[in-house]
Amino acid sequence: MVKFSLLANGLYTDVVRRYSDYLRGESRKIQTTLVCSLLDIAGLPITETFLKDIGFLRVAYSLEYATLYQPTKGSWKTIHPRWDEEMLSFLYNKSKEINKMDLEDNNQYLKTALDSIFNVKDEERAYAVIGTIYDIAAHRIIPIELAESVIQIPFTLSIVSLFLGMGGRSNSSICSSVTAIL
C-alpha cells in the first residue's frame, strides 16, 4: 500500500490496469475476485477448501499474482482490502472505463458471487458478507441501490441468528427490528 500512497491516483490506476489486463470480459475471473474481495474486506479467511466448494479454485489459480496471492499453502488473499474497495468502486460507480453494458454485467457478477458464498450455508460467513456489503454501501463505495438489489438473505439464515449477529444492539432495538420484519 505504500506504493499506492506515494503516487497520486496510484491505487485507482493499478485497479484499472489489472481490470484491463486480467478481468475485462472474464465473468468467472471477475466473480472470483469479487468473492475474495468481499471475504478479505470482511476479514474472513479465503481457503482452498472454500474456493473449491464454490467452484472457483481453478480460477483463483489463474488469478495468482494478478489479483490474488497465497500467503501460505491452502489460503488466499487479495492485494489489500483497500485495493478491493477501490476495485468495487471502479466496477460499480460508473467510471469512464465501464460502459452501461459492463455495469449491468458487473451487477450480475456480484449477485452470482454473493449467491455462491451463501450457497455454502455458513451463517457466520453469510452475516459477515451481508454486513460488509451494507458497510461499503454506507461508505459510498458501491451504490446502496446495488446492495439492495443483489442481497437476498438466504432462507437458511434464522431471524434470531441474524439479530444476535448484530452485536451491540439493545434487546428492545432487536425486538423492534424483528417486529418490523414480521
N, C-alpha and C positions, 0 to 999 in steps of 0.2 A: 504494500500500500504506500510505502514511502515513495516509490517510483511515480505513482499517480499524484501524490500530493505536491510533488515538486514541479509538475508540469500542469499548466492551466488546461483544463478540459482533458487531461490525460486519461482519466478513467472512462469518460464518455467515448473518447477516440478509440480506446482499447476495446470497449464493448462493440462499437460499430465495426471495427476491423475483424474481431473474432466472429461476429454475426455474419459478416460478408464472406469470410474465409471458410467457416466451418458449419454454419447453421442455416443460412438462407436456402429456402426450398427443400429442407430436410426435416419433414414433420417429426420423425422419430427422434432425431437429434435435438430438436427444439423441446419436445416433450420430456426427454431425459434430462436436459439441462434445467427445465422448469421444476421437475420433481426434485432434483438435487439442490437447486437453489432454494426452494421453499423449505426443505428439510434443514439446509445449512443456516438460513436466516433464523429458523425456529430453534437452532442449537441442537437438533436431533441427529443421531448417528446415521450415516449412509453406509449400509453394509452390502457386501456382495450378495448375501442371502436375500435381503430385501429387494435389491435390484433384479435378482434372478426371479423372485416370486412375482414381480410385476412385469416381467418380460423385457427389462431394459438393460440387463447386464452386458450383453454383446454390444449394444450401442454405447454404453459407458466406456467400454474399452476403445471404441473408435474415437471417443472424445478425450481420451487420456492425453494430457499436455495441451489440449486445445481449450477446454473449459473445465475439465475435471483432472484430478490427480489422486494418487493413492499415497497417503502419508505412511500407512502401514499396510501390510498384506491383509486383504479382506475388508478394508474400509476405504471410503472415498470422501473427497472434499471438493468444493468448488474453489475458484481462485480466492474469493474472500466474500463474506456476507455483504459488504458494501458494494462489491462488484455485482453481486446478484441483484441488489436493489437497483443499481444503475441499468442493468440489463432489462429488468422488469419495466422500469420507467421508459426505456427506449422502445420496448416492444408494444407498450400499451398507452403511451401518451402522444400519439400522432406525431412522431418525429418525422422530419422531412425524408428520411430514408425508408420509411414504412408507408406503403400506399394503402388505400382503403381495403383492397382485397387481402393484402397481407395482414392487416389489422383484424379482419374477420377470421382469417385462418388462425392467427395467433390466439384469438379468443377461444376458438375451438380446441386448440392445443392445450391451453390452460385448463379447460374443462376436462379434457382427456387425462391430463397429468393428475388432476385432483381425484378424478374417479379411480385412477389406478392406485393412488395412495389409500383411498377409502375402501377399496375392494379387499384389501388385506385384512380388514376387520381388527385393527388395533386402535382401541378407543383413545388411548393417551396420544398416540401419533395423530389421529384424526383431529382431536381437540386442539392440539398444538398448531397444526397446519391451518385450521379454521381461524384460530386466533391470530396467526401470522398474516393471513390474507386480509383480515379486517384491520390489523395494525398497519400494514403497509398502505392500505386504502386510506386510513385516517391520516397518514403522513403524506398523502397525495403522490405516492409512488405509482399506484395504479388507481384508476377511477373507481369510486365506490359503486357505481352502476355495474361495473365489470364484476366486482366482488359479489354483488347480489345476484348477478345473472349466472355465475358459474358455481356458486356454492349451493349444493343441495345436501343438507345434513342427512347422512345415511340413517335409515330407519333402525339400523342395528345399534345406534347410539341411544342410550337411555336418557330420558329427560332429567332424571335425578342425577346421573353422572355428569351430564352437560353442565348443570348448575353447580354441582360440587366442584367441578373443574374451573369455576370462575374465581377461585381463590380470593379471599379478602372481602368479598361482598357479604353484607349482613343477611341474616336469615329472613328478615322482613323484605329486603330487596329481592332475594331469591324467590320468596313466596309470591311477590308481586309479579315477577317475571314469569313464573310458572303459570299463574292465573291468567296473565295476558296471553300466553300461548294457548292455553286450554280454552 
